């Protein structure tokens, strides 16, 4: 019932708050109460990107490995795999930078009026002669061929200068 959602919320908030003891408590309470370990593991995968993100990019690897380990061996053996992941997450630095930036992009798309801006011609593939003649791919700079960073726009003209990491903070 409702305790299912209350416990997963408590686990998330304990890890977010860097409380490893409370994180282990809520994990054990869920597992000992019969919770599906794969449900917990799926939530840890989401937590890795939503709450830890780029502060520790290996968190996502830890979460996916925990999910796979739980899938392979099941309960009760996988409880220690989840416990390791939960403690890792509680101790990990936290960052919601990517989570916020992606939400800013979604907000930009949802509030846009009219048709969405077209993909700039230089970013389009030109697999046919007609597409090449229409200017698809013209002027594109293939970055690996340059020693220095390439000056090139990747957003549509209407969004030039937009920084989703700085704007529309929610």
C-alpha positions as a Markdown table, in Angstrom:
| # | Residue | x | y | z |
|---|---|---|---|---|
| 1 | Unk | 0.0 | 0.0 | 0.0 |
| 2 | Unk | 1.1 | 3.5 | 0.8 |
| 3 | Unk | 4.0 | 2.3 | 2.9 |
| 4 | Unk | 5.6 | 1.0 | -0.3 |
| 5 | Unk | 5.8 | 4.6 | -1.6 |
| 6 | Unk | 6.7 | 6.1 | 1.8 |
| 7 | Unk | 9.6 | 3.7 | 2.2 |
| 8 | Unk | 11.1 | 4.4 | -1.2 |
| 9 | Unk | 10.7 | 8.1 | -0.6 |
| 10 | Unk | 12.5 | 7.8 | 2.7 |
| 11 | Unk | 15.3 | 5.8 | 1.0 |
| 12 | Unk | 15.7 | 8.4 | -1.7 |
| 13 | Unk | 15.7 | 11.3 | 0.8 |
| 14 | Unk | 18.1 | 9.5 | 3.1 |
| 15 | Unk | 20.6 | 8.9 | 0.2 |
| 16 | Unk | 20.1 | 12.5 | -1.0 |
| 17 | Unk | 20.8 | 13.7 | 2.5 |
| 18 | Unk | 24.0 | 11.6 | 2.7 |
| 19 | Unk | 22.8 | 9.6 | 5.7 |
| 20 | Unk | 24.2 | 6.1 | 5.1 |
| 21 | Unk | 22.7 | 4.6 | 8.2 |
| 22 | Unk | 19.2 | 5.8 | 7.4 |
| 23 | Unk | 19.7 | 4.7 | 3.8 |
| 24 | Unk | 20.6 | 1.2 | 4.9 |
| 25 | Unk | 17.6 | 1.1 | 7.3 |
| 26 | Unk | 15.1 | 2.0 | 4.7 |
| 27 | Unk | 16.6 | -0.4 | 2.2 |
| 28 | Unk | 16.5 | -3.3 | 4.7 |
| 29 | Unk | 13.0 | -2.4 | 5.8 |
| 30 | Unk | 11.8 | -2.7 | 2.2 |
| 31 | Unk | 13.7 | -5.9 | 1.4 |
| 32 | Unk | 12.8 | -7.6 | 4.6 |
| 33 | Unk | 9.2 | -6.6 | 4.0 |
| 34 | Unk | 9.2 | -8.5 | 0.7 |
| 35 | Unk | 9.8 | -5.6 | -1.7 |
| 36 | Unk | 11.0 | -6.7 | -5.2 |
| 37 | Unk | 14.8 | -6.0 | -5.3 |
| 38 | Unk | 14.5 | -5.2 | -9.0 |
| 39 | Unk | 12.1 | -2.4 | -8.1 |
| 40 | Unk | 14.7 | -0.9 | -5.7 |
| 41 | Unk | 17.5 | -1.4 | -8.2 |
| 42 | Unk | 15.5 | 0.4 | -10.9 |
| 43 | Unk | 14.9 | 3.3 | -8.5 |
| 44 | Unk | 18.7 | 3.4 | -7.8 |
| 45 | Unk | 19.4 | 3.7 | -11.6 |
| 46 | Unk | 17.2 | 6.8 | -11.7 |
| 47 | Unk | 18.7 | 8.2 | -8.5 |
| 48 | Unk | 22.2 | 7.9 | -10.0 |
| 49 | Unk | 21.5 | 10.3 | -12.8 |
| 50 | Unk | 18.9 | 12.5 | -11.1 |
| 51 | Unk | 20.6 | 13.2 | -7.8 |
| 52 | Unk | 24.3 | 12.3 | -8.3 |
| 53 | Unk | 24.7 | 13.0 | -12.0 |
| 54 | Unk | 28.0 | 14.5 | -13.1 |
| 55 | Unk | 29.2 | 14.9 | -9.5 |
| 56 | Unk | 30.2 | 11.2 | -9.8 |
| 57 | Unk | 29.6 | 9.8 | -13.3 |
| 58 | Unk | 30.5 | 6.3 | -12.0 |
| 59 | Unk | 27.3 | 6.2 | -9.9 |
| 60 | Unk | 25.2 | 5.2 | -13.0 |
| 61 | Unk | 27.7 | 2.3 | -13.6 |
| 62 | Unk | 27.2 | 1.2 | -10.0 |
| 63 | Unk | 23.5 | 1.3 | -10.3 |
| 64 | Unk | 23.3 | -0.6 | -13.5 |
| 65 | Unk | 25.7 | -3.2 | -12.1 |
| 66 | Unk | 23.6 | -3.5 | -9.0 |
| 67 | Unk | 20.5 | -4.0 | -11.1 |
| 68 | Unk | 22.2 | -6.7 | -13.2 |
| 69 | Unk | 23.6 | -8.4 | -10.1 |
| 70 | Unk | 20.1 | -8.5 | -8.5 |
| 71 | Unk | 18.7 | -9.8 | -11.7 |
| 72 | Unk | 21.3 | -12.6 | -11.9 |
| 73 | Unk | 21.2 | -13.9 | -8.3 |
| 74 | Unk | 18.0 | -12.6 | -6.8 |
| 75 | Unk | 17.2 | -12.6 | -3.1 |
| 76 | Unk | 18.5 | -13.0 | -0.5 |
| 77 | Unk | 22.0 | -12.9 | -2.0 |
| 78 | Unk | 21.5 | -9.6 | -3.8 |
| 79 | Unk | 20.7 | -7.7 | -0.7 |
| 80 | Unk | 24.4 | -6.9 | -0.1 |
| 81 | Unk | 24.7 | -5.7 | -3.7 |
| 82 | Unk | 21.9 | -3.2 | -3.1 |
| 83 | Unk | 23.3 | -2.3 | 0.3 |
| 84 | Unk | 26.7 | -1.5 | -1.3 |
| 85 | Unk | 25.0 | 0.7 | -3.9 |
| 86 | Unk | 22.9 | 2.5 | -1.4 |
| 87 | Unk | 25.9 | 3.3 | 0.8 |
| 88 | Unk | 27.9 | 4.4 | -2.3 |
| 89 | Unk | 25.1 | 6.8 | -3.2 |
| 90 | Unk | 24.7 | 8.1 | 0.3 |
| 91 | Unk | 28.4 | 8.9 | 0.4 |
| 92 | Unk | 28.6 | 10.2 | -3.2 |
| 93 | Unk | 28.7 | 14.0 | -4.0 |
| 94 | Unk | 25.4 | 15.2 | -5.4 |
| 95 | Unk | 24.5 | 17.2 | -8.5 |
| 96 | Unk | 21.2 | 17.9 | -10.2 |
| 97 | Unk | 22.9 | 20.0 | -12.9 |
| 98 | Unk | 21.9 | 17.6 | -15.8 |
| 99 | Unk | 18.4 | 17.0 | -14.3 |
| 100 | Unk | 17.7 | 20.7 | -14.2 |
| 101 | Unk | 19.2 | 21.4 | -17.7 |
| 102 | Unk | 17.1 | 18.6 | -19.3 |
| 103 | Unk | 14.0 | 19.9 | -17.6 |
| 104 | Unk | 14.9 | 23.4 | -19.0 |
| 105 | Unk | 15.1 | 21.9 | -22.5 |
| 106 | Unk | 11.7 | 20.2 | -22.0 |
| 107 | Unk | 10.2 | 23.5 | -20.8 |
| 108 | Unk | 11.6 | 25.3 | -23.9 |
| 109 | Unk | 10.0 | 22.7 | -26.2 |
| 110 | Unk | 6.6 | 22.7 | -24.4 |
| 111 | Unk | 6.3 | 26.5 | -24.3 |
| 112 | Unk | 7.5 | 27.1 | -27.9 |
| 113 | Unk | 4.8 | 28.5 | -30.1 |
| 114 | Unk | 4.5 | 27.6 | -33.7 |
| 115 | Unk | 6.5 | 25.0 | -35.5 |
| 116 | Unk | 9.8 | 24.0 | -33.9 |
| 117 | Unk | 12.9 | 25.5 | -35.6 |
| 118 | Unk | 14.4 | 23.4 | -38.4 |
| 119 | Unk | 17.7 | 21.6 | -38.0 |
| 120 | Unk | 20.4 | 23.9 | -39.4 |
| 121 | Unk | 21.4 | 22.8 | -42.9 |
| 122 | Unk | 25.1 | 22.3 | -42.0 |
| 123 | Unk | 24.0 | 19.7 | -39.3 |
| 124 | Unk | 21.9 | 17.6 | -41.7 |
| 125 | Unk | 23.2 | 14.5 | -43.3 |
| 126 | Unk | 23.3 | 14.5 | -47.1 |
| 127 | Unk | 23.1 | 10.9 | -48.3 |
| 128 | Unk | 21.7 | 11.8 | -51.7 |
| 129 | Unk | 22.9 | 14.1 | -54.5 |
| 130 | Unk | 19.6 | 16.1 | -54.2 |
| 131 | Unk | 20.3 | 16.8 | -50.5 |
| 132 | Unk | 23.8 | 17.9 | -51.2 |
| 133 | Unk | 22.5 | 20.2 | -53.9 |
| 134 | Unk | 20.0 | 21.7 | -51.4 |
| 135 | Unk | 22.9 | 22.5 | -49.1 |
| 136 | Unk | 22.6 | 19.7 | -46.5 |
| 137 | Unk | 25.9 | 19.3 | -44.7 |
| 138 | Unk | 27.4 | 22.3 | -46.4 |
| 139 | Unk | 30.0 | 24.1 | -44.2 |
| 140 | Unk | 29.9 | 21.4 | -41.5 |
| 141 | Unk | 33.3 | 21.1 | -39.7 |
| 142 | Unk | 34.1 | 17.6 | -38.6 |
| 143 | Unk | 35.7 | 18.2 | -35.2 |
| 144 | Unk | 38.1 | 15.3 | -35.1 |
| 145 | Unk | 39.9 | 16.7 | -38.2 |
| 146 | Unk | 40.9 | 19.8 | -36.3 |
| 147 | Unk | 43.6 | 20.2 | -33.6 |
| 148 | Unk | 41.8 | 23.2 | -32.1 |
| 149 | Unk | 38.2 | 23.6 | -31.0 |
| 150 | Unk | 35.9 | 24.3 | -33.9 |
| 151 | Unk | 33.7 | 27.4 | -34.0 |
| 152 | Unk | 30.3 | 26.1 | -35.1 |
| 153 | Unk | 26.7 | 26.6 | -34.1 |
| 154 | Unk | 24.7 | 23.5 | -33.1 |
| 155 | Unk | 21.4 | 25.0 | -32.0 |
| 156 | Unk | 18.8 | 26.4 | -34.4 |
| 157 | Unk | 19.2 | 30.2 | -35.1 |
| 158 | Unk | 16.2 | 31.0 | -32.8 |
| 159 | Unk | 18.0 | 29.4 | -29.8 |
| 160 | Unk | 21.5 | 30.8 | -30.5 |
| 161 | Unk | 23.2 | 31.7 | -27.2 |
| 162 | Unk | 20.8 | 29.7 | -25.1 |
| 163 | Unk | 22.4 | 27.9 | -22.2 |
| 164 | Unk | 20.0 | 25.4 | -20.7 |
| 165 | Unk | 22.4 | 24.9 | -17.7 |
| 166 | Unk | 21.9 | 28.5 | -16.6 |
| 167 | Unk | 18.3 | 29.4 | -17.7 |
| 168 | Unk | 14.8 | 28.6 | -16.5 |
| 169 | Unk | 15.9 | 27.2 | -13.1 |
| 170 | Unk | 13.0 | 25.5 | -11.4 |
